[in-house]
Amino acid sequence: MERREFLMAAAAMAAAAPLGAAPAPAGIALPGAINRAGRQRMLSQRSAKAWLMSVLGVLPDRARSILDQTVTRFDLQLADLKTQLPSDEVRTLLAQLESEWSRYRPLLGDIRSDPKAVWDGNEAVLGVAHKLTVAYEKAFGSPSGHLVALAGRQRMLSQRMAKAYFFRQLNVNAGPAAEMLDQATKEFAKAQAELRGAATNSPQINTELGLVDQQWFFFQNALVLKEGVDPKRAAADVATTSERILEQMDLVVGLYEKLAAR
């Protein structure tokens, strides 16, 4: 391949990477592992959200794009995380995550899958991914690692709220979904206050957190069921605002990762 063609192909691959997440070099650093494990938590919820969007007919083309991107990113990050195994606990949890993902992943390929199986599957993946994130944070052993993990959890909560909203709209596990949405909303607000108060925040982090707050305002409004509003339009608003707040929060996590890596 000519050098010019190679550079063009490399640039195209970089542009296609979701949420600014470039492929990791061999042996990723621990702050990067915390970020990636935390992103697996988010992807467990985002995949269910996208599947539900497809089932409900909400922005179907966008739903398929999100789902394909999410599955691909999860697979790639499993490989990334295998390059950073600081403890037996991490090694065991990573194997468990791969096992749970192998059971859940096939359900996402068919809108006829049992919604309750999708509910159980994404919750199982989330549970192990969270334990893995905590294990990486413990291995790093620095307060800055906690901020990476906490900010990363906000990404997950943004998708968890949307997922719960769509399960409720589908009338599957509607009661637990309503409770999940309420709890996730409270947890997001509490964690956002903790992040804003972090003493190590740089001016840029504070600015970006302010932009998250703006997106949070719009997202909260979208999540409220309003009388007289077309359900499809309301669902589309939830889908789009959940993606916007995710993108902004992912940027914040990247800044905390850079801070932790110093």
HUDA-V792408 format. One record per pair of residues at least 4 apart in sequence whose C-alpha atoms are under 8 Angstrom apart, sorted by sequence separation. I is the first residue (numbers start at 1). J is the second residue. D is the distance in Angstrom with one decimal. If there is no record, write none. Layout:
# HUDA-V792408
i-><I & I>
j-><J & J>
d-><D & D>
This chain:
# HUDA-V792408
i-><1 & 2 & 3 & 4 & 5 & 6 & 7 & 8 & 9 & 10 & 11 & 12 & 13 & 17 & 24 & 28 & 29 & 30 & 31 & 32 & 33 & 34 & 35 & 36 & 37 & 38 & 39 & 40 & 41 & 42 & 43 & 44 & 45 & 46 & 47 & 48 & 49 & 50 & 51 & 52 & 53 & 54 & 59 & 60 & 61 & 62 & 63 & 64 & 65 & 66 & 67 & 68 & 69 & 70 & 71 & 72 & 73 & 74 & 75 & 76 & 77 & 78 & 79 & 80 & 81 & 86 & 87 & 88 & 89 & 90 & 91 & 92 & 93 & 94 & 95 & 96 & 97 & 98 & 99 & 100 & 101 & 102 & 103 & 104 & 105 & 106 & 113 & 114 & 115 & 116 & 117 & 118 & 119 & 120 & 121 & 122 & 123 & 124 & 125 & 126 & 127 & 128 & 129 & 130 & 131 & 132 & 133 & 134 & 135 & 136 & 137 & 138 & 141 & 142 & 143 & 144 & 145 & 146 & 147 & 148 & 149 & 150 & 151 & 152 & 153 & 154 & 155 & 156 & 157 & 158 & 159 & 160 & 161 & 162 & 163 & 164 & 165 & 166 & 167 & 168 & 170 & 173 & 174 & 175 & 176 & 177 & 178 & 179 & 180 & 181 & 182 & 183 & 184 & 185 & 186 & 187 & 188 & 189 & 190 & 191 & 192 & 193 & 194 & 201 & 202 & 203 & 204 & 205 & 206 & 207 & 208 & 209 & 210 & 211 & 212 & 213 & 214 & 215 & 216 & 217 & 218 & 219 & 220 & 229 & 230 & 231 & 232 & 233 & 234 & 235 & 236 & 237 & 238 & 239 & 240 & 241 & 242 & 243 & 244 & 245 & 246 & 247 & 248 & 249 & 250 & 251 & 252 & 253 & 254 & 255 & 256 & 257 & 258 & 1 & 17 & 28 & 53 & 54 & 58 & 85 & 86 & 108 & 113 & 137 & 140 & 167 & 168 & 169 & 196 & 201 & 229 & 53 & 54 & 85 & 107 & 167 & 168 & 53 & 107 & 167 & 168 & 14 & 137 & 54 & 137 & 168 & 225 & 53 & 54 & 107 & 108 & 167 & 168 & 196 & 107 & 51 & 82 & 137 & 165 & 222 & 50 & 51 & 81 & 164 & 165 & 196 & 50 & 104 & 164 & 134 & 222 & 223 & 50 & 51 & 78 & 133 & 164 & 165 & 222 & 50 & 104 & 164 & 103 & 104 & 47 & 161 & 162 & 219 & 222 & 47 & 78 & 101 & 160 & 161 & 46 & 100 & 104 & 160 & 219 & 47 & 161 & 218 & 219 & 46 & 47 & 100 & 101 & 160 & 161 & 100 & 215 & 219 & 43 & 157 & 43 & 97 & 157 & 215 & 216 & 157 & 158 & 215 & 43 & 97 & 157 & 96 & 97 & 212 & 40 & 71 & 154 & 93 & 93 & 212 & 40 & 154 & 211 & 212 & 93 & 94 & 154 & 93 & 37 & 151 & 208 & 209 & 36 & 67 & 150 & 90 & 208 & 209 & 37 & 151 & 208 & 36 & 90 & 150 & 89 & 90 & 205 & 33 & 147 & 86 & 205 & 18 & 33 & 205 & 28 & 87 & 23 & 27 & 28 & 86 & 26 & 30 & 18 & 25 & 28 & 29 & 24 & 27 & 28 & 55 & 116 & 23 & 26 & 27 & 51 & 54 & 115 & 116 & 165 & 48 & 51 & 47 & 162 & 166 & 48 & 48 & 48 & 162 & 45 & 162 & 44 & 44 & 162 & 44 & 45 & 44 & 159 & 41 & 42 & 158 & 41 & 40 & 41 & 158 & 159 & 41 & 158 & 40 & 41 & 155 & 38 & 155 & 37 & 38 & 37 & 155 & 37 & 38 & 154 & 155 & 37 & 152 & 35 & 151 & 152 & 34 & 33 & 34 & 151 & 152 & 34 & 151 & 33 & 34 & 148 & 151 & 30 & 31 & 148 & 30 & 148 & 30 & 31 & 147 & 148 & 30 & 42 & 46 & 49 & 34 & 38 & 42 & 45 & 49 & 52 & 41 & 144 & 145 & 148 & 35 & 39 & 42 & 43 & 46 & 49 & 53 & 31 & 34 & 35 & 38 & 42 & 45 & 46 & 49 & 52 & 56 & 34 & 38 & 41 & 42 & 45 & 48 & 52 & 144 & 145 & 39 & 144 & 31 & 35 & 39 & 42 & 46 & 49 & 38 & 42 & 45 & 58 & 58 & 59 & 58 & 53 & 35 & 35 & 35 & 32 & 31 & 31 & 19 & 31 & 31 & 19 & 29>
j-><5 & 6 & 7 & 8 & 9 & 10 & 11 & 12 & 13 & 14 & 15 & 16 & 17 & 21 & 28 & 32 & 33 & 34 & 35 & 36 & 37 & 38 & 39 & 40 & 41 & 42 & 43 & 44 & 45 & 46 & 47 & 48 & 49 & 50 & 51 & 52 & 53 & 54 & 55 & 56 & 57 & 58 & 63 & 64 & 65 & 66 & 67 & 68 & 69 & 70 & 71 & 72 & 73 & 74 & 75 & 76 & 77 & 78 & 79 & 80 & 81 & 82 & 83 & 84 & 85 & 90 & 91 & 92 & 93 & 94 & 95 & 96 & 97 & 98 & 99 & 100 & 101 & 102 & 103 & 104 & 105 & 106 & 107 & 108 & 109 & 110 & 117 & 118 & 119 & 120 & 121 & 122 & 123 & 124 & 125 & 126 & 127 & 128 & 129 & 130 & 131 & 132 & 133 & 134 & 135 & 136 & 137 & 138 & 139 & 140 & 141 & 142 & 145 & 146 & 147 & 148 & 149 & 150 & 151 & 152 & 153 & 154 & 155 & 156 & 157 & 158 & 159 & 160 & 161 & 162 & 163 & 164 & 165 & 166 & 167 & 168 & 169 & 170 & 171 & 172 & 174 & 177 & 178 & 179 & 180 & 181 & 182 & 183 & 184 & 185 & 186 & 187 & 188 & 189 & 190 & 191 & 192 & 193 & 194 & 195 & 196 & 197 & 198 & 205 & 206 & 207 & 208 & 209 & 210 & 211 & 212 & 213 & 214 & 215 & 216 & 217 & 218 & 219 & 220 & 221 & 222 & 223 & 224 & 233 & 234 & 235 & 236 & 237 & 238 & 239 & 240 & 241 & 242 & 243 & 244 & 245 & 246 & 247 & 248 & 249 & 250 & 251 & 252 & 253 & 254 & 255 & 256 & 257 & 258 & 259 & 260 & 261 & 262 & 6 & 22 & 33 & 58 & 59 & 63 & 90 & 91 & 113 & 118 & 142 & 145 & 172 & 173 & 174 & 201 & 206 & 234 & 59 & 60 & 91 & 113 & 173 & 174 & 60 & 114 & 174 & 175 & 22 & 145 & 63 & 146 & 177 & 234 & 63 & 64 & 117 & 118 & 177 & 178 & 206 & 118 & 63 & 94 & 149 & 177 & 234 & 63 & 64 & 94 & 177 & 178 & 209 & 64 & 118 & 178 & 149 & 237 & 238 & 66 & 67 & 94 & 149 & 180 & 181 & 238 & 67 & 121 & 181 & 121 & 122 & 66 & 180 & 181 & 238 & 241 & 67 & 98 & 121 & 180 & 181 & 67 & 121 & 125 & 181 & 241 & 70 & 184 & 241 & 242 & 70 & 71 & 124 & 125 & 184 & 185 & 125 & 241 & 245 & 70 & 184 & 71 & 125 & 185 & 244 & 245 & 187 & 188 & 245 & 74 & 128 & 188 & 128 & 129 & 245 & 74 & 105 & 188 & 128 & 129 & 248 & 77 & 191 & 248 & 249 & 131 & 132 & 192 & 132 & 77 & 191 & 248 & 249 & 77 & 108 & 191 & 132 & 251 & 252 & 81 & 195 & 252 & 81 & 135 & 195 & 135 & 136 & 252 & 81 & 195 & 136 & 255 & 69 & 84 & 256 & 80 & 139 & 76 & 80 & 81 & 139 & 80 & 84 & 73 & 80 & 83 & 84 & 80 & 83 & 84 & 111 & 172 & 80 & 83 & 84 & 108 & 111 & 172 & 173 & 223 & 108 & 111 & 108 & 223 & 235 & 118 & 119 & 122 & 238 & 122 & 239 & 122 & 123 & 242 & 125 & 126 & 126 & 242 & 125 & 126 & 242 & 126 & 126 & 127 & 245 & 246 & 129 & 246 & 129 & 130 & 245 & 129 & 246 & 129 & 130 & 130 & 249 & 132 & 133 & 249 & 250 & 133 & 249 & 133 & 249 & 250 & 133 & 133 & 134 & 252 & 253 & 136 & 253 & 136 & 137 & 253 & 256 & 136 & 137 & 254 & 137 & 256 & 139 & 140 & 256 & 257 & 140 & 152 & 156 & 159 & 145 & 149 & 153 & 156 & 160 & 163 & 153 & 256 & 257 & 260 & 148 & 152 & 155 & 156 & 159 & 162 & 166 & 145 & 148 & 149 & 152 & 156 & 159 & 160 & 163 & 166 & 170 & 149 & 153 & 156 & 157 & 160 & 163 & 167 & 259 & 260 & 155 & 260 & 148 & 152 & 156 & 159 & 163 & 166 & 156 & 160 & 163 & 232 & 235 & 236 & 236 & 239 & 253 & 254 & 257 & 257 & 257 & 258 & 247 & 260 & 261 & 250 & 261>
d-><6.5 & 6.2 & 6.2 & 6.3 & 6.2 & 6.2 & 6.1 & 6.2 & 6.3 & 6.3 & 6.2 & 6.3 & 6.7 & 5.9 & 6.3 & 6.1 & 6.3 & 6.2 & 6.3 & 6.1 & 5.9 & 5.9 & 6.1 & 6.3 & 6.8 & 6.8 & 6.1 & 6.2 & 6.9 & 6.1 & 5.8 & 6.7 & 6.2 & 6.1 & 6.2 & 6.1 & 6.2 & 6.4 & 6.3 & 6.0 & 5.8 & 6.2 & 6.0 & 6.2 & 6.4 & 6.1 & 6.1 & 6.1 & 6.1 & 6.0 & 6.2 & 6.2 & 6.1 & 6.2 & 6.3 & 6.3 & 6.1 & 6.3 & 6.8 & 6.4 & 6.0 & 6.5 & 7.2 & 7.7 & 7.5 & 6.7 & 6.4 & 6.1 & 6.1 & 5.9 & 6.4 & 6.3 & 6.1 & 6.2 & 6.3 & 6.2 & 6.0 & 6.1 & 6.6 & 6.3 & 5.6 & 7.3 & 7.9 & 7.3 & 7.5 & 7.8 & 7.4 & 6.5 & 6.2 & 6.2 & 5.9 & 6.1 & 6.3 & 6.2 & 6.3 & 6.0 & 6.1 & 6.6 & 6.1 & 6.0 & 6.5 & 6.2 & 6.2 & 6.3 & 6.2 & 6.3 & 6.2 & 6.1 & 6.2 & 6.2 & 6.3 & 8.0 & 7.1 & 7.1 & 6.9 & 6.6 & 6.3 & 5.9 & 5.9 & 6.0 & 6.1 & 6.7 & 7.0 & 6.9 & 6.3 & 6.2 & 6.8 & 6.1 & 6.0 & 6.7 & 6.0 & 6.1 & 6.2 & 6.3 & 6.2 & 6.2 & 6.3 & 6.1 & 6.1 & 6.1 & 7.9 & 5.9 & 6.1 & 6.4 & 6.0 & 6.1 & 6.3 & 6.1 & 6.0 & 6.1 & 6.4 & 6.2 & 6.0 & 6.4 & 6.2 & 6.1 & 6.0 & 6.4 & 6.5 & 6.2 & 6.2 & 6.3 & 6.4 & 5.8 & 6.4 & 6.2 & 6.2 & 6.0 & 6.2 & 6.6 & 6.4 & 6.3 & 6.5 & 6.4 & 6.0 & 6.3 & 6.8 & 6.1 & 6.0 & 6.5 & 6.3 & 6.3 & 6.7 & 7.3 & 6.2 & 6.0 & 6.2 & 6.3 & 6.4 & 6.2 & 6.2 & 6.0 & 5.9 & 6.5 & 6.4 & 6.3 & 6.1 & 6.2 & 6.4 & 6.0 & 6.0 & 6.5 & 6.7 & 6.3 & 6.4 & 6.5 & 6.4 & 6.2 & 6.3 & 6.3 & 6.2 & 6.2 & 6.7 & 6.3 & 5.9 & 6.5 & 4.8 & 7.6 & 7.3 & 6.1 & 7.9 & 7.5 & 7.4 & 7.7 & 6.6 & 5.5 & 6.8 & 7.6 & 7.8 & 6.4 & 6.7 & 6.9 & 5.3 & 5.9 & 5.7 & 6.8 & 4.4 & 6.7 & 8.0 & 6.4 & 7.5 & 6.6 & 5.6 & 5.8 & 6.4 & 5.7 & 7.8 & 5.8 & 7.0 & 7.8 & 7.7 & 6.3 & 6.7 & 6.7 & 6.5 & 7.1 & 7.7 & 7.2 & 7.0 & 6.7 & 4.9 & 7.9 & 7.9 & 4.7 & 7.3 & 6.9 & 7.0 & 7.1 & 6.7 & 7.6 & 5.9 & 6.2 & 6.2 & 6.8 & 7.9 & 7.0 & 6.3 & 6.8 & 5.4 & 5.4 & 4.9 & 5.6 & 7.3 & 6.7 & 7.6 & 7.4 & 7.9 & 6.8 & 7.4 & 5.5 & 7.3 & 8.0 & 8.0 & 5.0 & 7.7 & 7.4 & 7.7 & 7.4 & 5.4 & 6.1 & 6.2 & 6.9 & 6.5 & 7.1 & 7.1 & 6.6 & 6.1 & 7.1 & 7.0 & 5.6 & 7.3 & 7.6 & 6.0 & 5.9 & 7.8 & 6.3 & 7.7 & 7.0 & 6.7 & 7.9 & 7.9 & 5.5 & 6.7 & 5.7 & 6.5 & 6.9 & 6.3 & 6.3 & 6.3 & 7.6 & 6.1 & 6.6 & 7.9 & 6.0 & 7.6 & 7.4 & 7.3 & 6.4 & 7.3 & 6.8 & 7.9 & 5.7 & 7.9 & 7.9 & 7.4 & 7.8 & 6.5 & 8.0 & 7.1 & 6.2 & 7.8 & 7.0 & 7.4 & 7.3 & 6.4 & 7.4 & 6.0 & 7.9 & 6.9 & 6.9 & 6.4 & 6.2 & 7.3 & 7.7 & 6.7 & 6.9 & 7.0 & 7.8 & 7.2 & 7.4 & 7.7 & 7.9 & 7.5 & 6.6 & 7.7 & 7.2 & 7.5 & 8.0 & 6.4 & 7.2 & 6.0 & 4.6 & 6.0 & 5.6 & 7.1 & 7.7 & 6.2 & 5.6 & 6.2 & 6.9 & 7.1 & 7.6 & 7.1 & 7.6 & 6.9 & 7.5 & 7.7 & 7.5 & 6.9 & 7.6 & 6.7 & 6.4 & 6.4 & 6.9 & 5.3 & 7.6 & 6.5 & 6.2 & 7.5 & 5.8 & 6.4 & 7.5 & 7.9 & 6.0 & 5.0 & 7.6 & 8.0 & 7.0 & 7.6 & 5.3 & 6.3 & 6.1 & 6.2 & 7.9 & 7.0 & 5.4 & 6.2 & 6.9 & 7.6 & 6.0 & 6.4 & 5.5 & 7.0 & 6.6 & 5.0 & 7.7 & 7.9 & 7.2 & 7.2 & 5.5 & 7.9 & 7.9 & 7.1 & 5.8 & 5.6 & 5.5 & 6.7 & 6.1 & 5.8 & 7.9 & 6.8 & 8.0 & 8.0 & 7.9 & 5.4 & 7.8 & 7.3 & 6.6 & 5.8 & 6.1 & 7.9 & 7.8 & 6.9 & 7.3 & 6.3 & 7.3 & 6.6 & 7.9 & 7.5 & 7.5 & 7.4 & 7.7 & 7.7 & 6.3 & 6.5 & 5.8 & 7.4 & 5.3 & 6.4 & 7.4 & 6.3 & 6.8 & 6.6 & 5.3 & 3.7 & 5.4 & 7.4 & 4.5 & 6.3 & 7.2 & 6.2 & 6.4 & 5.8 & 7.4 & 5.4 & 6.4 & 7.2 & 7.3 & 6.2 & 7.5 & 5.1 & 7.3 & 6.5 & 7.4 & 6.6 & 7.3 & 7.1 & 7.9 & 7.9 & 6.6 & 6.6 & 6.7 & 6.6 & 6.0 & 7.9 & 7.2 & 7.7 & 7.0 & 6.5 & 5.5 & 8.0 & 6.3 & 6.2 & 6.2 & 6.8 & 7.9>
